[in-house]
Each structure stands twice: as C-alpha cells, then as structure tokens.
Amino acid sequence: MPRATVLQAGRALPGRRRGTSRRGSRREGYVADVPDRPSSPRIAPLAPEERDDAARELLGAVDTGDAPASNIFATLVRHPGLFRRWLPFGGKLLAGKLPARDRELLILRTGWRCRCEYEWGQHVLIARAAGVSDEEIKRIQAGPDADGWSAFDATLLRATDELHDDGCIGDATWAALAARYDERQLIEVPMVVGHYHLVSFSLSSLGVQREPGVPGFTT
C-alpha cells in the first residue's frame, strides 16, 4: 500500500533456476522469472471527474496532499462498500505491534514471492523510511538463505516463504519468532503476510499500474 498515508494503512508460476530451493532462495544471487502481468489497467482508476461525494470522502481518508490518489485506492474505490471496510484493517496492520522494519521485510518478501511489482515498489519506499537499506531490499529477492541476514531477519523471510508455499509457519520458524515476539506480534505475522497476499493478488489481477517514481523489481 502506498506511502505517506496513515493507512498505509497470466502465465504459469515462475520457474525455478537450477540451484534454487523450493522457496526460490539461493546464496549467490537470484534472478526471477517474472510471469506476464497486465501492462495496462483491467479496471481503470476512478478519474477525478467520475467521483461522487462518497468516493471523494473515501479517498479523502487516504489523501496524500497535493498528489493524486494512488492507483490502488482510485481503483478499489470503485467498490466503495468493500473499500470502506478494507481500509481500517490495512491501517491497523500498518500501525500494529510489529516493529516497522520487521513488518516491511514480511511485506516485501510477500510482494516478491507474489511477483507483484506495484506492491514491491510502494513498500520499497516505506521500507527505506523504516530503516531497511537498499542492499537489504535487494537481498530480500534472494531469500532467507542469502548471506548477510541476521538470524532473526532470515526467520522473518523464512516465515513468509513457509506461509506462501505451505500455508503454515513451521515449528522451528515459529519457535524462533516466539523467542522474541509476544502473542499479539505472533498473531500479526501471518495476518500481515496473508493480507499482503490478498493485496498482491488483487493488484496484479486488476492490472493496477505503478505511479511515476515508484521503483520496480530492478530498481
């Protein structure tokens, strides 16, 4: 979800390169086979001249000042009832109990595994503000087994991969998380990863396009 708001709040799956694990990790770099995504919107963002009072009110809740409404919000506001109920949930997770840096590692790994360039790019910007370095952002693509991660950072990425691949955090990974996190933080880990799967699936399927200046996978 886009930065600068309190609510921040195709084809077959990518093939695996020789030497990668089942979860797409490798120790010496990784280049994704990114599947085709729509190159234009399947559902266009609601243009300013199309917006009624209800749409303007909803978009006002995620107003970024002089900037136009982000494409994700201007698209989802076409379903105002759903949009109205989704915003508080996303906002709660982004203002939740997890440290911001930890949360962004989970979200970026989710966006990468889902091959959602919009989600990735928006959260590159948020992650930088949360203290994730550009080197670390690039290393997220290589996964939890890449050299350079702390043991706990690798645990966060591994938890994301296990949820993506298996639908459940494994016992060893859970124990590592539980050694640091309290119950509320533990609950938030699969909720954050699951929510950003939902967001990634929606963005990619609706063809939501990145705004100018939002980085892509190769940035």
Sequence and secondary structure as in RCSB ss.txt:
>XXXX:A:sequence
MPRATVLQAGRALPGRRRGTSRRGSRREGYVADVPDRPSSPRIAPLAPEERDDAARELLGAVDTGDAPASNIFAT
LVRHPGLFRRWLPFGGKLLAGKLPARDRELLILRTGWRCRCEYEWGQHVLIARAAGVSDEEIKRIQAGPDADGWS
AFDATLLRATDELHDDGCIGDATWAALAARYDERQLIEVPMVVGHYHLVSFSLSSLGVQREPGVPGFTT
>XXXX:A:secstr
  SSSTT    S     TT  TTS  SS          SS SS    GGG  HHHHHHHHTT  TTS   HHHHH
HTTSHHHHHHHHHHHHHHHTSSS HHHHHHHHHHHHHHTT HHHHHHHHHHHHHTT  HHHHHHHTT TTSTT  
HHHHHHHHHHHHHHHHSS  HHHHHHHHTT  HHHHHHHHHHHHHHHHHHHHHHHHT    TT   TT 
